[in-house]
Amino acid sequence: MTMSRSMFAMCVAAGLALAGAAGASDAQPAAGVPAEKQALVNRVLAKMALDSVGTQMLTAPVAEMLRQARVVVTSRVPAEKQDAAMKDITTEANKFLEQEVPPLRTSTQAVVQASVAPLLAQKFSVEELKKLAEILESPVLGKFETVVPEMKKTVGENVAKADAAQIQPKMTELQNRVGLRLRAAAGQ
């Protein structure tokens, strides 16, 4: 669990940094940016889903913590108490996320407005922002994005079919070697 605690600490530190940056910013348009350009920047930002970055930074270590907790519970808790223990741990993690995600999302949005919006305004002309917004709002792009998971799944399945025969025996060997090292480290 030490690893998940350190990941959690990093996540909290990142969250605090985001909150500090959000508090320092008014999330107002950058000074000197014309209203038309700021509106285009906002259109582009609306399609980028950057407000999920903070949430992902928080949920990833919590998910890892739950995964590690499940390993500990299944190996050290009596079978009849495992479901209740995991339910209790999951409830605690969900309660934490329910409390922390909304302010972190707000903080992330403020950081995006304070740091990314000015960057877009500086690096792109009005015409470029118009084209970028049109691309990001395109129904064709939307349709393409809905097909991406299916394409990735197809590639994954076909790679598994093509390479499983070569990889699986090597994976089994690795698992055996790791198992031997774990038993040796545990003194068995």
GUVEX-568457 format. One line per field, with one value per residue (C-alpha): residue number from 1; y, x, z. Coordinates in steps of 0.5 Angstrom, whole numbers, plus 500, padded with zeros to 3 digits. Example, Ala and Ser with C-alpha at 12.3 -4.5 7.8 and 13.67 -1.06 7.14 Angstrom:
BEGIN
seq = c(1:2)
v = c(491:498)
u = c(525:527)
w = c(516:514)
END
This chain:
BEGIN
seq = c(1:2:3:4:5:6:7:8:9:10:11:12:13:14:15:16:17:18:19:20:21:22:23:24:25:26:27:28:29:30:31:32:33:34:35:36:37:38:39:40:41:42:43:44:45:46:47:48:49:50:51:52:53:54:55:56:57:58:59:60:61:62:63:64:65:66:67:68:69:70:71:72:73:74:75:76:77:78:79:80:81:82:83:84:85:86:87:88:89:90:91:92:93:94:95:96:97:98:99:100:101:102:103:104:105:106:107:108:109:110:111:112:113:114:115:116:117:118:119:120:121:122:123:124:125:126:127:128:129:130:131:132:133:134:135:136:137:138:139:140:141:142:143:144:145:146:147:148:149:150:151:152:153:154:155:156:157:158:159:160:161:162:163:164:165:166:167:168:169:170:171:172:173:174:175:176:177:178:179:180:181:182:183:184:185:186:187:188)
v = c(500:505:506:508:513:516:516:519:524:526:527:531:536:536:538:543:546:547:550:555:557:557:562:566:567:570:566:572:573:575:583:585:579:582:579:575:572:570:567:563:561:559:555:551:550:547:541:540:536:539:540:532:533:534:529:524:526:524:518:514:513:512:506:504:504:500:495:494:494:488:484:485:483:477:475:477:477:471:469:471:478:480:482:487:489:491:494:499:501:502:506:510:511:514:518:521:522:525:530:532:532:538:543:540:540:548:549:545:550:556:553:552:559:562:558:555:560:565:561:559:567:568:562:562:568:569:565:559:559:559:553:550:551:548:542:540:542:538:532:528:529:527:521:519:519:515:509:510:505:500:501:500:494:491:492:489:483:482:483:478:473:474:475:471:464:468:472:467:462:468:471:465:464:471:470:463:467:473:467:464:471:472:466:467:474:471:466:460)
u = c(500:506:506:499:500:505:501:496:500:503:495:494:500:498:491:493:497:492:487:493:493:486:485:491:487:480:479:478:480:487:488:488:485:479:472:472:478:477:470:474:479:473:470:476:477:470:471:478:476:482:477:478:485:485:479:484:490:485:482:488:491:485:483:490:489:483:486:492:487:483:490:491:484:484:490:489:482:478:474:467:469:472:466:464:471:472:465:467:473:470:465:470:474:467:466:473:472:465:468:474:472:467:472:478:474:473:480:482:477:480:487:485:483:489:494:491:487:492:497:492:490:498:499:493:490:483:483:486:482:476:478:481:474:470:475:473:466:465:460:465:470:465:463:470:471:466:469:476:474:472:478:483:479:479:487:488:484:488:494:493:491:497:502:499:502:509:508:504:509:514:509:508:515:516:510:514:520:517:513:520:523:517:517:524:523:518:523:519)
w = c(500:501:493:493:499:495:489:493:496:489:487:493:492:484:487:492:486:482:487:489:481:481:487:484:477:476:470:466:459:458:458:451:447:443:445:438:439:446:444:439:444:449:443:442:450:450:445:448:455:459:465:466:467:474:475:472:476:482:480:477:484:488:483:484:491:490:486:491:497:493:493:500:502:498:501:508:510:511:505:509:510:504:500:506:507:499:500:506:502:496:499:503:496:493:498:498:490:491:496:492:484:484:487:483:477:478:480:473:469:472:471:464:463:466:463:456:454:453:450:445:444:443:438:434:429:429:422:425:431:427:423:429:432:426:426:433:432:426:426:422:427:432:428:428:435:436:432:435:441:436:432:438:440:433:433:440:438:432:435:440:435:431:437:443:441:441:447:452:453:455:459:463:464:467:472:474:475:479:483:485:487:491:494:496:498:503:505:503)
END
